[in-house]
């Protein structure tokens, strides 16, 4: 709004009077009072702008949109009460004159289609509303039933030099402010003497993730499995359903899928389709993280054609130690403004049942040279490597370099183990002076479900007589 020139107002008074006693006439002029019109009527400054679509054009319908200027409640960008603006009226009245389209300086200002997305607010210099350090939140609110989301931009008055005020506008969601720029913060000036010529260009604030997409959620991903629970050894099938929710095609969709602990991708199992047609998919593996890159673009939301991807994973014993939660996310590139859209992670929980492993236990033990025939390994009694032990179910166990062995996932119950003396050349079973049952080359152990059992085998060299060895051991 063009402000009047600062024309000085001069006010003087002349006087004359006659002294009755002497008849003398006196004349004079009062001191001059000078006041500028600008100082008398503080100007109003109008930061104004327009709401655009994500590609910089007009929205199809502005009905229900509102733009408001709010007090900054805290540093996180929460808004307080609407800024109290000086009331104005349309031109050709005797009151303070507003400008189009917000003639009355309403706050918030409700848009209509005839405004084509334009808005404006007049700040009052006389009320300190353009003082350095003042901060406001410019909030754009879409209709309640709209797919578009609210945007907030913080406006800070950074400097003031006469009739020029500088400001910084910062996007509070980290996304670009304008549809034609990637900048999330812009600087500008407001010319107080001619505020109508200064505008703040603001892209429509309609996306929580990426301002260029317009929609609150431009892309959708769903994650499901073929069962609610699985156990080690099972093959599970996962399904990914990706759908474009925007008004433009999304190119180069990429899905990252993080498998739970103990799940292994089955090579060559991935399949994809779009609208009933098979789609080629490349898979990149990095540990338990899978990246799927389908060779297809996602059609616009109006087509309602999702992309479906299925693949298989095998459940291993390690899955019992994990939580069974699978997480996936998707990203892609819009064709209208070339900006990346993404969503996720979405998750799927598959309960892990131990299955047969829940009844299994672990066996540990050793084969050693028993010099004092007490059945326990003492310092100086070495282990015997490569000794062979057989279980009742035919499992064959070989001791390590220290004569130790261990066997996991052993079915619980009464289990029998026997040492193969032919595997320990030069040794025979050592007699036990304390426990008669240990004078056999087989052992019986009762293994509880999930329990731990220990079975040792003591041997002695056969180069010497048994009786001589016993006598030596009892000394």
Backbone torsions as a table, in degrees:
resi	resn	phi	psi	omega
1	UNK	NA	125.4	-179.3
2	UNK	-68.7	130.4	-179.1
3	UNK	-96.7	149.2	178.7
4	UNK	-66.2	150.9	178.1
5	UNK	-63.7	150.7	-177.0
6	UNK	-78.4	68.6	-179.4
7	UNK	-74.0	126.8	-178.9
8	UNK	-69.9	142.9	176.3
9	UNK	-105.3	117.6	-179.4
10	UNK	-109.6	134.2	-178.1
11	UNK	-134.1	121.5	178.4
12	UNK	-131.1	163.3	177.6
13	UNK	-137.2	135.0	175.5
14	UNK	-105.7	153.5	-178.6
15	UNK	-145.2	154.6	175.1
16	UNK	-150.3	143.7	175.7
17	UNK	-154.6	159.6	-177.4
18	UNK	-116.6	130.3	176.2
19	UNK	-76.7	116.8	-175.1
20	UNK	-63.5	-37.8	-175.3
21	UNK	-68.8	-46.1	-175.2
22	UNK	-100.0	-18.5	-177.1
23	UNK	81.9	4.2	-179.3
24	UNK	-74.2	143.8	179.3
25	UNK	-105.5	130.5	179.5
26	UNK	-115.0	136.0	177.7
27	UNK	-130.7	155.6	178.2
28	UNK	-169.5	173.0	179.4
29	UNK	-127.8	135.5	-179.5
30	UNK	-72.6	167.5	174.1
31	UNK	-64.4	149.3	-176.3
32	UNK	-84.7	130.0	175.7
33	UNK	-102.8	121.5	-177.0
34	UNK	-124.8	124.8	179.5
35	UNK	-134.5	134.9	178.2
36	UNK	-83.3	148.4	-179.9
37	UNK	-65.4	-35.0	-178.4
38	UNK	-65.5	-38.1	-179.6
39	UNK	-72.0	-31.0	-178.5
40	UNK	-72.5	-36.9	-177.9
41	UNK	-123.8	95.7	-178.9
42	UNK	-57.7	135.1	-178.2
43	UNK	-72.8	159.0	173.7
44	UNK	-103.4	138.1	-177.2
45	UNK	-112.8	138.2	-172.7
46	UNK	-121.2	93.9	167.5
47	UNK	-71.8	119.4	-177.1
48	UNK	-132.9	166.9	-178.9
49	UNK	-167.1	-157.9	-178.8
50	UNK	-150.3	150.3	175.9
51	UNK	-96.4	131.1	179.8
52	UNK	-125.6	168.2	174.2
53	UNK	-75.2	176.8	-175.6
54	UNK	-65.7	-23.6	179.3
55	UNK	-98.1	9.7	176.9
56	UNK	94.8	-6.1	179.9
57	UNK	-89.8	-174.0	179.2
58	UNK	-81.0	148.9	172.8
59	UNK	-71.2	153.2	179.7
60	UNK	-66.7	-31.2	-177.2
61	UNK	-152.5	122.8	178.8
62	UNK	-97.0	1.7	-177.2
63	UNK	-60.7	129.1	177.5
64	UNK	91.9	-10.1	177.4
65	UNK	-77.7	144.8	173.9
66	UNK	-137.6	149.1	177.0
67	UNK	-125.4	130.7	-178.0
68	UNK	-133.7	151.6	176.0
69	UNK	-110.1	117.4	-171.4
70	UNK	-120.9	156.8	173.1
71	UNK	-70.3	144.8	177.2
72	UNK	-79.9	120.4	-176.5
73	UNK	-82.0	-43.0	178.8
74	UNK	-155.2	178.9	-174.1
75	UNK	-70.5	-15.3	-179.9
76	UNK	-81.4	-4.7	177.2
77	UNK	96.5	9.2	175.8
78	UNK	-68.1	144.6	-175.0
79	UNK	-99.6	146.4	176.2
80	UNK	-100.9	-140.1	-178.9
81	UNK	-77.3	155.7	173.9
82	UNK	-60.0	142.8	178.2
83	UNK	-63.0	133.4	178.4
84	UNK	-77.3	106.6	-176.6
85	UNK	-98.2	150.8	177.7
86	UNK	-69.1	127.1	-177.6
87	UNK	-68.6	141.2	177.8
88	UNK	-133.4	174.2	-179.0
89	UNK	-137.3	168.1	176.2
90	UNK	-63.2	165.8	179.0
91	UNK	-60.5	172.8	177.6
92	UNK	65.9	31.3	172.2
93	UNK	-126.9	170.8	-178.7
94	UNK	-92.3	1.0	179.9
95	UNK	-97.3	-179.9	178.7
96	UNK	-58.9	129.7	-171.4
97	UNK	-93.8	130.0	175.2
98	UNK	-91.2	-177.6	179.7
99	UNK	-126.4	160.3	-179.5
100	UNK	-73.4	142.9	1.5
101	UNK	-91.8	-11.5	-175.9
102	UNK	-93.7	71.6	-175.3
103	UNK	-60.5	-34.0	-174.0
104	UNK	-93.6	2.4	-178.8
105	UNK	56.7	43.4	-179.9
106	UNK	-71.9	145.5	178.6
107	UNK	-145.8	113.0	2.2
108	UNK	-74.7	164.5	-177.2
109	UNK	-109.3	124.1	-178.8
110	UNK	-89.9	126.7	-177.3
111	UNK	-84.7	153.1	171.1
112	UNK	-130.3	161.7	-175.1
113	UNK	-61.4	-31.0	-178.7
114	UNK	-67.2	-21.0	178.5
115	UNK	-78.5	-14.7	-179.8
116	UNK	52.5	40.0	174.0
117	UNK	84.0	1.6	-178.0
118	UNK	-80.9	145.4	176.1
119	UNK	-146.3	161.2	176.9
120	UNK	-160.2	150.1	175.4
121	UNK	-135.4	138.7	178.8
122	UNK	-99.6	122.7	176.6
123	UNK	-96.7	140.7	-174.1
124	UNK	-96.9	116.0	178.3
125	UNK	-62.3	-39.5	-177.1
126	UNK	-65.0	-20.7	179.6
127	UNK	-99.5	10.6	177.4
128	UNK	73.5	20.0	-175.2
129	UNK	-79.2	-6.9	173.6
130	UNK	-120.9	23.2	175.3
131	UNK	-68.6	149.0	179.1
132	UNK	-60.4	132.8	-179.5
133	UNK	98.8	-15.2	178.3
134	UNK	-65.6	138.4	-178.3
135	UNK	-128.6	141.0	179.0
136	UNK	-134.9	160.8	171.7
137	UNK	-113.6	119.7	174.6
138	UNK	-93.4	109.5	-174.3
139	UNK	-110.4	129.7	176.4
140	UNK	-108.3	120.6	-176.7
141	UNK	-116.6	123.0	178.1
142	UNK	-82.8	171.9	177.2
143	UNK	-62.0	157.8	-176.4
144	UNK	-62.5	-34.0	-177.1
145	UNK	-94.5	13.8	-176.3
146	UNK	-87.6	152.3	174.0
147	UNK	-80.0	-6.3	-179.0
148	UNK	-86.5	153.6	-175.7
149	UNK	-115.9	163.4	-177.9
150	UNK	-70.8	146.3	172.9
151	UNK	-124.9	149.1	177.7
152	UNK	-132.5	136.0	178.5
153	UNK	-128.1	128.3	178.5
154	UNK	-88.5	130.8	178.4
155	UNK	-114.0	123.4	-178.4
156	UNK	-120.7	126.4	174.0
157	UNK	-77.4	113.9	-171.8
158	UNK	-99.7	-24.8	-177.9
159	UNK	-159.3	159.8	178.1
160	UNK	-144.9	124.6	179.0
161	UNK	-134.6	94.0	-178.1
162	UNK	65.5	-121.7	-178.9
163	UNK	-91.6	12.6	179.9
164	UNK	-117.4	121.9	175.9
165	UNK	-113.4	133.2	178.6
166	UNK	-99.9	146.0	179.2
167	UNK	-139.4	160.7	172.7
168	UNK	-125.0	128.3	176.7
169	UNK	-108.2	124.8	-175.2
170	UNK	-126.4	128.6	176.8
171	UNK	-71.6	129.0	-177.0
172	UNK	-85.9	-10.8	177.2
173	UNK	-100.4	6.1	177.7
174	UNK	78.1	3.0	-179.3
175	UNK	-99.4	158.7	-179.7
176	UNK	-57.2	145.5	178.4
177	UNK	-76.5	-47.1	-175.2
178	UNK	-99.3	150.9	177.3
179	UNK	-73.0	-18.5	-177.1
180	UNK	-103.4	6.5	-178.8
181	UNK	-143.5	153.5	177.4
182	UNK	-92.7	2.9	-176.0
183	UNK	-72.4	133.7	174.8
184	UNK	-96.8	-5.7	177.3
185	UNK	-144.7	131.6	-179.3
186	UNK	-130.9	152.0	177.4
187	UNK	-111.5	147.5	178.6
188	UNK	-155.0	177.5	178.9
189	UNK	-130.7	153.0	175.1
190	UNK	-118.4	121.9	177.7
191	UNK	-87.5	108.2	-173.8
192	UNK	-64.1	-35.3	-176.8
193	UNK	-75.8	-17.1	-179.2
194	UNK	-147.5	66.0	-170.1
195	UNK	-67.0	-23.6	-175.8
196	UNK	-66.7	-21.2	-177.4
197	UNK	-86.0	-2.7	-176.2
198	UNK	-110.9	129.2	-178.9
199	UNK	-135.9	153.5	174.8
200	UNK	-106.9	113.1	-178.5
201	UNK	-81.9	121.6	-177.4
202	UNK	-129.4	120.7	174.2
203	UNK	-68.1	153.0	-176.1
204	UNK	-60.6	130.4	-174.5
205	UNK	-89.2	87.9	-168.9
206	UNK	-132.5	13.2	-178.3
207	UNK	-143.9	126.3	179.9
208	UNK	-71.0	-22.2	-174.5
209	UNK	-103.6	-50.2	-177.4
210	UNK	-144.5	117.7	-172.7
211	UNK	-61.6	-22.6	-176.5
212	UNK	-76.9	-11.3	-175.1
213	UNK	-92.8	-16.7	178.3
214	UNK	75.4	-45.5	-176.9
215	UNK	-78.2	149.0	176.4
216	UNK	-61.7	-34.5	174.8
217	UNK	-137.5	112.8	-174.6
218	UNK	-88.1	-22.2	-176.3
219	UNK	-143.5	146.0	-175.0
220	UNK	-127.1	142.5	178.4
221	UNK	-135.8	130.1	175.9
222	UNK	-118.2	143.7	-177.8
223	UNK	-127.0	124.2	178.6
224	UNK	-136.6	163.9	176.5
225	UNK	-127.2	167.2	-176.7
226	UNK	-85.6	-0.1	179.2
227	UNK	-157.5	162.1	179.4
228	UNK	-89.5	-24.2	-178.3
229	UNK	-143.7	152.0	179.4
230	UNK	-146.8	166.3	177.6
231	UNK	-136.1	160.7	-178.5
232	UNK	-50.5	134.4	-177.3
233	UNK	101.8	-18.9	-178.8
234	UNK	-74.9	154.0	169.7
235	UNK	-107.8	118.7	-179.6
236	UNK	-106.9	152.6	-179.7
237	UNK	-117.2	124.6	176.9
238	UNK	-103.5	147.3	177.4
239	UNK	-125.6	133.9	175.0
240	UNK	-113.9	128.8	179.4
241	UNK	-120.4	110.8	-178.5
242	UNK	-110.4	136.0	-177.1
243	UNK	-140.9	137.9	177.1
244	UNK	-83.6	124.2	178.7
245	UNK	-105.4	5.9	-175.9
246	UNK	-100.4	178.4	-178.3
247	UNK	-95.8	9.2	178.7
248	UNK	-134.2	157.4	-180.0
249	UNK	-68.3	143.0	177.1
250	UNK	-110.3	118.7	-179.4
251	UNK	-93.5	163.2	172.7
252	UNK	50.9	51.7	176.5
253	UNK	-64.8	140.1	-179.7
254	UNK	-137.7	126.3	-177.2
255	UNK	-114.7	126.6	173.3
256	UNK	-105.8	128.8	-176.1
257	UNK	-127.0	120.4	-179.6
258	UNK	-103.5	113.0	-178.7
259	UNK	-75.1	152.8	176.3
260	UNK	-69.4	165.4	175.9
261	UNK	-59.3	132.9	178.2
262	UNK	88.5	2.0	177.5
263	UNK	-104.7	133.6	-179.7
264	UNK	-122.6	128.2	177.7
265	UNK	-62.8	134.7	177.3
266	UNK	-86.9	114.3	-176.4
267	UNK	-55.9	134.9	176.1
268	UNK	76.4	10.5	-175.9
269	UNK	-89.3	-11.8	-173.6
270	UNK	-71.8	138.8	175.1
271	UNK	-138.7	147.9	-179.8
272	UNK	-144.0	151.2	176.1
273	UNK	-149.8	150.7	177.2
274	UNK	-137.4	115.3	-179.5
275	UNK	61.4	32.8	179.2
276	UNK	86.0	-1.2	-180.0
277	UNK	-107.2	136.6	-179.9
278	UNK	-66.0	144.4	-178.4
279	UNK	-126.5	134.7	175.8
280	UNK	-75.6	137.2	-178.9
281	UNK	-131.8	130.9	171.7
282	UNK	-98.0	143.3	-177.1
283	UNK	-121.5	128.9	175.0
284	UNK	-114.9	127.8	-177.8
285	UNK	-109.2	135.9	174.1
286	UNK	-140.9	89.1	-172.8
287	UNK	68.0	-124.8	177.5
288	UNK	-92.2	2.8	178.7
289	UNK	-93.2	128.3	178.9
290	UNK	-113.9	139.3	174.1
291	UNK	-121.1	117.7	-179.9
292	UNK	-102.2	129.7	177.7
293	UNK	-124.1	91.2	177.9
294	UNK	-72.4	140.7	-178.7
295	UNK	-86.8	66.2	-176.9
296	UNK	-162.3	157.6	174.4
297	UNK	-102.4	150.1	179.1
298	UNK	-86.7	122.6	-179.4
299	UNK	-65.0	163.0	-178.4
300	UNK	-63.0	161.6	-175.7
301	UNK	-59.2	-34.7	-177.3
302	UNK	-62.5	-27.1	179.4
303	UNK	-74.5	-24.4	176.7
304	UNK	53.9	48.6	179.5
305	UNK	-119.6	106.2	-179.6
306	UNK	-83.5	160.2	172.3
307	UNK	-98.9	126.0	-179.3
308	UNK	-112.0	130.4	177.6
309	UNK	-127.9	131.3	176.3
310	UNK	-126.6	147.4	175.5
311	UNK	-155.4	166.6	-176.6
312	UNK	-114.7	151.2	176.2
313	UNK	-140.2	144.6	178.7
314	UNK	-100.1	137.6	179.6
315	UNK	-90.7	123.0	179.6
316	UNK	-104.3	176.0	-179.0
317	UNK	-60.9	-29.7	-179.2
318	UNK	-64.7	-18.1	-178.1
319	UNK	-62.4	-23.8	179.6
320	UNK	-63.5	-29.7	-179.5
321	UNK	-84.8	-7.9	-178.4
322	UNK	-96.8	-176.0	-179.5
323	UNK	-105.1	-4.4	177.2
324	UNK	72.8	11.3	-177.8
325	UNK	-93.7	125.3	178.4
326	UNK	-108.5	130.1	-177.4
327	UNK	-121.4	141.9	-178.7
328	UNK	-141.9	150.2	176.5
329	UNK	-142.3	160.8	-176.3
330	UNK	-137.3	148.9	174.4
331	UNK	-141.5	161.6	179.0
332	UNK	-166.4	176.3	-177.3
333	UNK	-119.1	126.0	176.3
334	UNK	-68.4	148.4	179.4
335	UNK	-86.5	-20.6	-175.2
336	UNK	-82.6	-38.0	-178.4
337	UNK	-126.6	4.6	175.2
338	UNK	63.7	20.5	178.1
339	UNK	-93.5	152.6	-177.2
340	UNK	-86.4	134.5	174.0
341	UNK	-116.1	150.4	-178.9
342	UNK	-154.8	161.8	174.0
343	UNK	-153.9	161.8	-179.3
344	UNK	114.6	178.5	5.4
345	UNK	-82.1	148.7	169.0
346	UNK	-104.5	153.9	-173.2
347	UNK	-131.5	157.6	174.2
348	UNK	-137.0	129.4	-179.5
349	UNK	-103.2	124.4	174.4
350	UNK	-117.3	116.8	179.7
351	UNK	-68.7	139.1	-178.5
352	UNK	-105.4	118.8	174.9
353	UNK	-96.3	134.4	-179.5
354	UNK	-63.1	-25.9	-179.5
355	UNK	65.0	-139.1	-178.9
356	UNK	-64.7	-23.9	-179.1
357	UNK	-67.6	-19.6	-179.4
358	UNK	-68.2	-23.3	179.2
359	UNK	-97.1	4.6	-175.0
360	UNK	-94.4	153.4	176.3
361	UNK	-126.8	-166.6	-177.6
362	UNK	-132.0	137.0	175.6
363	UNK	-110.6	136.8	175.7
364	UNK	-134.5	159.3	177.8
365	UNK	175.6	-169.6	-178.2
366	UNK	-154.7	156.7	170.9
367	UNK	-116.8	124.4	-173.1
368	UNK	-145.0	164.5	176.7
369	UNK	-86.6	115.3	-176.6
370	UNK	-96.5	108.1	-176.4
371	UNK	-87.0	-26.9	-180.0
372	UNK	-110.3	5.6	171.0
373	UNK	57.7	41.6	174.1
374	UNK	-103.9	-1.1	178.0
375	UNK	81.2	1.2	179.7
376	UNK	-121.6	144.0	-179.8
377	UNK	-79.3	124.5	179.2
378	UNK	-109.1	164.9	173.5
379	UNK	-56.1	134.6	-177.6
380	UNK	90.9	-2.9	177.4
381	UNK	-104.1	100.6	-172.2
382	UNK	-73.4	155.6	173.1
383	UNK	-79.4	158.3	-178.5
384	UNK	-109.5	114.1	-179.6
385	UNK	-77.0	159.2	172.8
386	UNK	60.1	23.1	173.2
387	UNK	-77.1	141.4	-176.4
388	UNK	-105.3	132.4	177.6
389	UNK	-124.6	134.1	179.4
390	UNK	-109.7	141.9	174.5
391	UNK	-99.8	167.5	-177.7
392	UNK	-65.2	-21.4	179.4
393	UNK	-94.3	8.3	177.0
394	UNK	93.9	-5.7	177.8
395	UNK	-62.6	138.6	-178.3
396	UNK	-113.5	126.1	-176.4
397	UNK	-118.9	137.1	179.4
398	UNK	-120.3	131.9	-179.2
399	UNK	-74.1	157.5	-179.1
400	UNK	-87.5	-167.7	-176.1
401	UNK	-63.0	-21.7	179.8
402	UNK	-102.3	8.0	179.7
403	UNK	80.2	11.8	-178.3
404	UNK	-94.9	155.7	173.9
405	UNK	-149.7	158.5	173.5
406	UNK	-152.0	150.0	-179.0
407	UNK	-144.0	119.7	179.7
408	UNK	-98.3	170.4	178.2
409	UNK	57.2	43.8	177.7
410	UNK	-92.1	130.1	179.5
411	UNK	-60.3	136.9	-178.2
412	UNK	-72.3	167.1	-178.6
413	UNK	118.7	-164.0	178.3
414	UNK	-83.7	115.6	-177.5
415	UNK	-119.4	148.1	-177.9
416	UNK	-119.3	135.1	176.1
417	UNK	-127.1	144.6	-179.8
418	UNK	-138.3	141.1	178.6
419	UNK	-90.7	137.7	175.9
420	UNK	-90.2	102.3	-175.3
421	UNK	-66.6	-19.4	178.8
422	UNK	-71.5	-16.0	179.9
423	UNK	-84.5	-10.2	179.8
424	UNK	-117.4	73.9	-176.9
425	UNK	-59.3	133.8	-179.5
426	UNK	88.8	0.1	179.4
427	UNK	-126.1	155.1	172.3
428	UNK	-134.6	170.7	-177.7
429	UNK	-65.5	130.0	-179.7
430	UNK	-80.2	135.4	177.1
431	UNK	-69.3	148.3	177.8
432	UNK	-110.6	122.9	-175.4
433	UNK	-83.8	-5.7	-172.9
434	UNK	-119.1	-31.9	-177.7
435	UNK	-126.9	114.4	-175.7
436	UNK	-64.0	-38.1	-175.3
437	UNK	-65.3	-16.9	179.7
438	UNK	-88.0	5.3	175.7
439	UNK	-90.1	25.1	176.9
440	UNK	-121.8	150.2	-179.4
441	UNK	-82.1	2.4	173.0
442	UNK	-116.4	154.4	-179.3
443	UNK	-132.5	144.9	175.5
444	UNK	-110.2	128.8	178.5
445	UNK	-131.8	136.0	176.8
446	UNK	-99.7	110.1	-173.6
447	UNK	-100.7	116.6	178.9
448	UNK	-75.0	154.7	176.4
449	UNK	-56.7	124.3	-178.4
450	UNK	72.0	10.0	-175.5
451	UNK	-90.9	-178.9	-179.3
452	UNK	-126.6	128.4	177.8
453	UNK	-121.2	147.6	179.4
454	UNK	-122.7	131.7	179.3
455	UNK	-134.6	115.7	178.7
456	UNK	-107.2	151.2	174.5
457	UNK	-126.7	125.8	179.5
458	UNK	-103.6	133.2	178.6
459	UNK	-127.4	165.4	178.7
460	UNK	-142.4	152.2	-179.2
461	UNK	-62.4	144.0	179.1
462	UNK	-92.8	-2.9	-178.4
463	UNK	-66.5	-24.3	-179.6
464	UNK	-111.4	159.4	179.8
465	UNK	-68.9	148.4	-178.5
466	UNK	-65.0	-42.5	-177.7
467	UNK	-64.3	-39.8	177.8
468	UNK	-64.2	-38.0	-179.7
469	UNK	-66.7	-39.4	-179.6
470	UNK	-65.9	-43.8	179.6
471	UNK	-61.1	-39.3	178.1
472	UNK	-65.8	-37.0	-177.4
473	UNK	-73.5	-21.9	-177.8
474	UNK	-93.0	-6.2	-179.1
475	UNK	-71.7	NA	NA
